Structures are given as C-alpha cells and as structure tokens.
Amino acid sequence: MFKHRFMTIPSAAYRIQFNDSFNFSQLSGLMDYLHNLGITAVYASPILQASTGSQHGYDVNDPSRINWQLGTEQELADLTVELRQRGIGWIQDIVPNHMNFDVHNIWLKDVFERGINSSFANYFDIDWEHPFCPGKLMAPVLGEPLKDALHDKEIRLQLEQDGFYLAYYDKLYPVNPDDYNLLLSGTETEGQQHLNASLFSLLSKIHSGPDEWAAAKKDLTDRLLEPALADRIRTRLDLLNDDSTLLSQLVFSQHYLLCDHSISNNQLNYRRFFNVNSMICLRMEDEQVFNDYHQYTYSLYKKGYITGLRIDHVDGLKNPRQYIDRLRKLFGEDCYIIVEKILDIKEDLPDFDIQGTSGYEFLSYVNQVVTDRKGAAQLLDFYKKLVPQFSDYESLVFEKKFSFLTNYLNGEWDNLLRLLLSLGLIQDEEIRTARLKKALGVFMAAFPVYRAYIDRLPLTGHDQDFVTQAFNVALERAPDLHYELDNLQNIFLLHDDPNITANRLAFIQRLMQFTGPLAAKGVEDTSFFLYNPLISHNEVGDQPCVLGIPVKQFHEKMIIRQQKNPLSFNCTSTHDTKRGEDNRMRINMISELADEWMELVKRWQQINAPYRTQLKDVKAPIPNDEYYLYQTLVGGFPDTLELNDDDFIQRTKTFFIKVLRESKLMSDYLAPNEEYEGATLAFIDHLLNPEHEFLASLMPFLKKIIKYANTYVMLQVIIKTTAPGIPEVYRGCELWDLSYVDPDNRRPVDFEKRIRLLDELVRLKKEEGVDVALDYAINHYERGAEKMFVTREILHLRRANTDLFLKGEYIPLYPADGDRVVIAYFRRYGADWILVVLPLAIVESEGTVMHLDLPPDAPKNWTNIFTDEPVSGDSIEVHSLLKRFPVAVLKNI
C-alpha cells in the first residue's frame, strides 16, 4: 500500500489506549479531531492478540495476528488510509520482553502440552533443570497449596474441543498426551482401531513441528468428539474425578506443576515480568524467537500501516543492543524507533541505533524546573521532623530494594546464585553460599541505575562507573561481606581464558535482567509511596530526593537534549506515571506556598486527630500516610471543587489502598492489613465529609493552588511542545488530567466533550477572531479550555514549521534582573525563530517588572501566537507581554 522512502518523524504524537471498549472503530471517529488538534502520529498501545478483556494489551497471546477485540487487519488498513490522508502516521508499541502466562498463549499452550518436547520449549525463559521441578514448567496459578485444591475438588478433568484438560475454575491446562491411554481406558467402541491409530500417530509426533502436531491432534480430537465415544469419555472422566488417587497421579504427571501462586516469591523456574506471575519472559536473544515474534509486525510495517516503533521494557532483554541491531536490520533505516527507558540523572542514553526514548527524563526536567527550591527545602525540613525515620532517602531505597528482593524475588535470587555456581565463576570452593548469595543481593540493591548494557569485557565508560559505584556502596552497607564482594567483582574482569570470559558475560547479562526490575519495584513501587516530602516528584523518571533545579540547569539539559536526543518523545503523562500531569503541577505549587501549607497541615493534624483510629500498635493512619493523603487531595480534587457524587471519593479510596500495599509498611499484597486499611478509608470518609471542618479549611488553599497551577499546566504544555523532542499527548490530556496511578489513568476518555470544546474554539477563532476564542478559553479554564487552546495553537505551529522544531537550535534567554522568575528561550532554524516566555515563581513575582534583552542577531518584530499581539524592539517587558495571557510564544514576522 505505502512505501517507506524516508523516515516518518512525527511533529506530535497522541497516545491511544486500545482495549475492548476502544477499538479501531472508535479511533476512526477521532481522526478529524486529532487532525484538528495538530497531531501527526497515532502512538498506539499493543494491538497483537492479547488476553480477552485486557485493558492494556501487554499480555500478548499470539504475536501473529491482530487482537480480534480491536478489529481486523483490513480495518487497520482502511484506518491507515484515512489517517495518511490527514498526514497522520502510526507508531506501534511492541512488547518483546514477555507474553501472557496462560493456555491461550499459543506458544505456551504447546509447552504446557508437550513440555521440553515442544517446538516452543526454548522460546521462553524457563529453567528446565531447576531442582524444584526438573523437566517441568512451574505454574503458580492456584490460590492455595495443590494438595488442598485436590482435596477440595477444585481441579477436574474435562474433554474440550481440542483434547483433554485439567480445569481449575475457568482456567484450562492441557493434559500430557502420554496420559490419553489412561483417560480412554474402558471407553472402547467400534472405531477403536482407528482411534488407537490416531493416538499412536499423535504420540509419534511429540517432537514434530507445530503444524504436524496440530494436524495429528485434530485427527485424534475429531474422533474423541464423535458422540458415542464422547459420552463414554465423559463418564470415564467423572469416575477419574472422583478417584482422588488417580487424579492426583494425573496432575503430577503433567509437563507443568500446578502450585500455589505465593510460592513464586521463593521458588520459580521461569523469568517473570517483574514479580508478575501472569507474564512469562521470552528468550528474545534467540534469533529464531526474535524472527517469529516480529514477523507479523514487520508485515504491517512493510504494508505501510506502521511508520514507527516504540519498544516496551527494553531493559528486560538479555542484550538490548543486539536486539535493537536486529530490529534495525529487519525494519530498515527508515523506521522511527524509540525505546521505553528510564534514564537516571547519572546516565545518558546508550549509543543504540534508535531515535530516542519515550521521554520519562523530559517529564523529570519540567517537574523539577517548576518546583520552587527554597520552598521545597522548607518542606523537606518539615517532613523530616514529621517523619524522621525516612530522612535518609538513599538508605531507604537500598533497604526497600533489598527487602523486595528478599520477599518477592527470592526465587530469582536463588536462580542467579545457581547460575553463578554452575558456570564455575567462583574459584573458592570453601566459600559459603549463604554469604555469597547475600553479597550478590547487596550488590544488586546497591546498583545506582536500572541496569548497565554490558556486551563485552573489559568494562568501559558508564558501565565501569556504575559497577564500581555499586561495589563501593555494597561494601559500605555490608563491610563484613568484603571477601564475597571481592570475588563477585572479579567476575566483571576480562579473563585470559575466552571460555571463562564468555561465562562471565553470560552471568552478567542475566544479572542485569534483574537489577532493572529490582530498581522498578524497590524504588518506583515501594520507596515512592514511603518518602513523601513532595509527592509530585515520586514519579517515573524523577527522583524525590531532588526537589527543584535552577533554570540555568534546565536550559543546559535542553541544549544537551537537542544535541543528543532531538527525536525522543517529550512525555508528561503515560499509562505508568504515578499521577496525572496536572495533578503533579498542583502539588508542585505547594513549594511556592510552603509557609501556608505547613501551617495548614499542623492545623489539619490537630482537627483530624480524633478521627484517627487506635489500633493495637499504632494510630491509623500513621503521620506519613496522613501527610501523603493531604497532598493527594490537593492534586486530585475535582476541578469543579464540588463533591457532587461518590466517584472521586471511591477513586481516592481505591488509589489509597494501592498506596498502602505498594509502600509495604502498614499493609501489602502478600498479607493485606485490612484493619489498618479500613481505618484509613474511614479517615478519608471523614476528610471528605462536608459536615466536618477539614474541607472548609482546604477550599481557600485549593482555590489558590488551582489558580496558580493552571498557569504551570500551560507552561508544561508549552515546554513539551517547543523544547527539543517530539511532544506526546497521553489520551485525554489535552484537557486537565488529575488522575491517579493505573488503573485510574486508564479510565474511559470523554472524547465527545473534547471534540465539542475544540470545535467551539476553532469556530470562534475563525468566525470572531483570536480575542473572542481566547476569552472563551480563559472564561472556561476550569474545563481545561486554556490548556486545549494552547495545545492546539502550538501543535499547528509545529506542523507548519517542522524543521524549526526538529532541527532548530535551543538558545536560552536570561532576564536582566532575576533568576527564578521566567523561563525564556529561542528556537532558531535559518531565518525562522520562535521565542518562548513562561513565568516562574508565580506567587512572588506577580506584577514584577522584568526585562528580556534580545541578542543583536534576534528578530525585532514578533507576533504572539496566542493573542495575535505584535511585539517589537530590542527588549521585552515580561509583565506587559503576559498581561493579556499568562504565557507567551512569539513567532518572528
């Protein structure tokens, strides 16, 4: 259909979250809206066949076809034609690290059925020699121990359309074909000879390819389902289901071991996505696996339906560089490729053959520059007095990473130790394995970033720095393990024997597949819910130990971004962020109102103290959770400032249960503390009860927060759309986004509301002029109209000036009188210029006279794209510039 003659680089992307309630048909109805907004690429969540009802698509069951709940390939083709007519491309999110752990996974089903004989036995990261269950795949799917499930008759034999299964509630697991003789015993019919031949044929093809196996299986099951025989078989199965001894023997004779889901925290023989049992990881380093997994997606690219790729969780792959090189070779130089990668402030994007990242680091830059450092320092001191046990962030992170490893990843930890020993990498045979295991864990918990990308020895550059730093911190945390740590550190050295070096590299690459998940779970999903001085910084890509950066540092980061990663996404919300982008801006505003906030919190603690519940050891909620909750309400409170229904209250309660369990302090997922959770939910009910004085004291402060934060909301949009990088709008975020963490941020989007608002803004501008459209946006700011107005105006400017934004220089402009008062910068490409002027320190600088002196080579005549006002001269007075509208983007005339 289409030919890729050169790379299609979007000027702006829009994230679409497909699921059973938003499919290709719904997207088709949004194409005019996206075009009118200024979008030039759909950024689509995974579209391959996932589990039925999946709300995200990352649990892939079949990589060779489109998810039937979304539509057909023909519908995708038709959709693509319509998108191209509007100049809109398609960036596809792909999931190479893991698939769904379920019998509906077409590859895994074959593994369940044939075990090590399966054509796909080595497609998944399974340890077939694991001492707990050698030759079997662990299936931690039961809600109780296997013996109890058998005793309670929760596991039953069933005959289905394609063979025999063990049924556990609504889950079906195929029976080992070697057991078919037992299941068919006593069911002889006139066609027994043909049945025996079919069964013999099936068993003889146990090592065959999937097509031959499927054909033989169909031949047999067609005979099994003949009415007379099927009735006999079901009678036989009823008898076997009542025979606990035989049923137990059958269960244990399978190629998989059904077991209690909780055992996976201590013993597991497959690699999971983080600690999620329902996601099994792939051996993507195997070229056959790579080819089979990407074949269909590549066909969609070759047909022109897809113009770019986003790689999910690249850090989970054994050798990300090798994977990206293969992907680039397959898709070619014209394919726009970005990776999901959380870049710590200490690291740069490796020199992969890609266009950039999905933009979490950009989110951090904006979040930091709008935070008032002076106020944040006051808040930090206040927090340390309030919750002194969490005053040392680095120690907290180490402790929580090590704790998560112990409680949730102990099985993976043991597997790493076994690999280490089996490769003969520790020469001292007298070394105690328990101490060696602990040293390995301490090193992992001390690793300063998510992972290193080590594909050769000796180490160089950042890889060397990160490994050295990790061992130094590990030694500080566990000086008694210096001998064991020294032995581990030797593994990172080049050895004279190439075989030993190869074994060392194999272990290191496996190790790096677990430092990332450990960082994600120990930091993002534990520490971020515990360390709470300003929770807007408890965010993916950001760090709560850094509360604000100088404007000069922000500019420096943008200059480097333009030099190194100009085609990375600029994101401010994603499906993984902890709170919506505007929720975050509200909480950041607290740093500018620190004195007032601290006095309010002291008062709230006093007036709400009677509503905390005395439990056995503590009062619920504890001060740390109470403080987190106050910030949560500031960030997420409805923009109408009304509680006219229970939706916000229930959403807040659901969110807070997740907060408590993720923090793993007063409750957790392994053993929920329902008493503490219940007391905390009762406290929320009190806070949000209009009859109590808390809401009355919150409202004036919240109104002030919203008034000021609305400007920062627009500031965030403008930086995202004008700074180096490609802006990505997360579904629905063209209006205010006050959501909480998933699944709250995956709620259905009211697109009809957005279409009506955009149409009205466009109509007013066209028929009555910019002033009228701008007044409408200002008067309806509580609906997010200003945010949408700003978004559309800049995205249209970007679309008309692609080279200016993709290739143009980033030139900081500093005010002549003050530091943290304004963010101003040029983008310049040839004769085309824009000047961005955005206010900071909004509370303190209202009405401040401030000048921006333009450099000699800058244009002298400009137009404000939001107001159509002309601006001229060698110097710009900021207060006058922002009098009509609080933010400004100027285009040279």
Disulfide bonds with the S-S distance in Angstrom:
none
